[in-house]
Amino acid sequence: MRAVLLALRAGAVVVAFGFFASLLVDGSPRAEPASGGRTIQATKAPATKKGPRGPLYGRAGVAGEVISFVAVGDIVMGTGTRLPPKDGRTFFEDVGPDLAGDVVIGNLEGTLSRGGSSKCGAGSSNCFAFQSPPRYARHLVDAGFTIVSLANNHTFDYGRGGMQQTIAALDAVGLPHTGRPGQITTLTVNGVRINVVGFAPYPWAQSLTDISGAARLVRKADETSALVVVVFHGGAEGASQQHVRPGTEMFLGENRGDLKRFARAVIDAGADLVVGSGPHVLRGMEWYKDRLIAYSLGDFGGYDVFSMGGPLSISAILRVEIRGDGTFESGMVVPTIMVGKGIPARDPTEQAHEILRSLSREDFGENAVRISPAGLIPKG
């Protein structure tokens, strides 16, 4: 019966959004930078034709193609000996039908690695290092993810070796990744080239705090694709950090970015969708130049690693459709919640809808993204 219900739910979502395009990945980023610490996917730019917001790629009808994007927040599939039931195979089971789309992205916190030295020394307090088995990369693919971001504060939890193992594990299952310095990851859907770029305020990631550098990289991404998606990991953390405040956010002495200025700058540079994570709570969404910015989708799933309760347990799946010329077509918020020790599940109380409505209205006023009682996002 459960299998039938999941299939029906998946069918309803697919029909509602028209997510029928197939995904083709143009290779995957190199595991190591070729030189100078930069990791840029080698792709040959095709001939271009100028569209209303920049170059469009592929066949003549690319501007009219509708691409479905699905985004979630932070993911940790357990660490050390604290691993989920059935070796993680059912970790995404309840939300799997909602992870159907042409481009499905989440923030992979921590490493997929074995051994090595943790950043947390013996007897360290208030220090967290995450290490899931490399074989768990397969769970991401099986759940429906088509790309993950490694731009966050836990990618280097086990040093360079842990990061290299993570990249190797993702490459072994054919799952593209983004977020390294200078890295632009290219996906192709129905002839539409999509570049994805990840940012975080750490040396192993493309810098979130260097806004002019971020804009340059996004402009470069825009020159070789029809659509550009920016994902970032930043902002202060905790249950009290649901609001997007003006200026630079600090946490534990770290510069966690000027998120509003960053998000608007990358849209000015050519981004068509901006999605954030990092505060461990939901944050509001706004329209800027007809592009959607989701400032934080919260903790999607973290087995026995994240603080839980109240707003810390509540998350959402963001589903949007965007045309090949960057025009927003439709959107939906699917409310989720972490249950048990941190497994992602559909939230029957749909708390995310009201939280996002309130935060968006309070923080962004007339630019706030509106969310219907059913979770639908109309055009701005």
Residue, then its C-alpha position, 0 to 999 in steps of 0.5 A: m500500500r505504501a508503494v502505491l501511495l508513493a507512486l500516486r503522490a509522485g504522479a500527482v506532482v509530476v502531472a502538476f508541474g509537467f516535469f517530463a524532460s530527461l537529464l543529460v550530464d555533460g561530464s563531471p568536474r575534475a576531482e583536482p584543480a588543474s592548476g592554481g587551485r581552480t576547478i573548472q569543468a572543461t566544456k567547449a562553448p557552442a555557437t551562441k545567439k543573443g537572448p533577452r538576458g544573454p546568450l542562449y544555447g542549443r536548438a532554436g526553441v531553447a527559450g521556450e523550454v521549461i526546466s524543472f528545478v528542485a532544491v533542498g537544504d543541508i544533508v548529513m546522512g549520519t556520521g561515524t557509527r551513528l548511521p541511519p537504519k538499513d544502512g541509509r537505504t531508506f533515508f530519503e524514502d518518505v520524500g523521494p517522490d518530491l525529489a523528481g525534477d530535471v535538476v535536483i540539488g542539495n547541500l551535502e554537509g560533511t564528507l563521504s570518506r573513511g579514516g583520516s584526522s578529524k578537524c576536532g582534536a581530542g577533547s574538543s567541545n562544540c566541534f562537529a565533524f561529519q563523515s558518512p561512508p563513501r557508499y552513501a553517494r549511491h543513496l543520493v543518486d537513488a533518491g533523485f539528486t542530480i547534483v550536490s553542492l560541496a560549498n559549506n563549512h563541513t567539506f573539509d572536516y577530514g582535511r584535503g584527503g576527506m574532501q578528495q574521497t568525497i569527490a571520488a565517491l560522487d564521481a564513482v556514481g556519476l553525481p555532479h558536484t559544485g562549489r570548489p574555487g572557480q568551479i562551474t558545473t554544466l548540466t544539459v536538459n533537453g538541449v538547454r545548458i545550465n550552469v550551477v555555481g556554489f559559494a561559501p565563506y571558506p578557502w576550499a569553496q568559491s568565496l561568498t564574501d568576495i562579492s565582486g569575484a562571485a559576480r565575475l564567476v557568474r558572468k562567466a557562467d552566464e556566457t556559456s549557458a542559457l540558465v545559471v543557478v547559484v547555491f550558497h551556504g552562509g548566514a548566522e546559525g540557530a533558531s533565532q536566526q530566521h530573519v535576513r538582516p542587512g549587512t554582514e552576518m557573523f557567527l562564532g567570529e566568522n564572516r558568514g556573508d552579506l547575503k542580500r547584497f551577494a544574492r542581488a549581485v549574482i542576479d545582476a551578473g546573470a543568475d536565474l535562481v539563487v538558493g541558500s542554506g546554512p542557518h539551519v532554519l528556514r528563511g524568507m524568499e524574495w523576488y529581485k528583477d523577476r528572479l527568485i531568491a530563497y535565503s535558506l531552506g533549512d536542514f533537510g535531513g541530518y541523522d543524529v547530528f543536527s539540533m532539533g525541535g521547533p524551527l530547527s526541525i522544519s524545512a522545505i523542498l522548493r520546486v520551480e519551473i523556469r523557461g530557457d530564457g530565464t522566465f519564472e513559470s511556476g513554483m511550489v513549496v513542499p513542507t518537510i520536517m526531520v523526524g526521529k533522529g533527523i530523517p527527512a519526511r513530509d510534514p502533514t501540518e505544513q508548518a513551512h508554508e506559514i513560516l515562509r509566508s510570514l518571514s518573506r512578508e516581514d523581511f521583503g515587503e512588496n518584494a516578498v514571494r507569495i505562497s498560497p495555502a496549497g504551497l503554490i508560488p505565483k509569478g512575482 
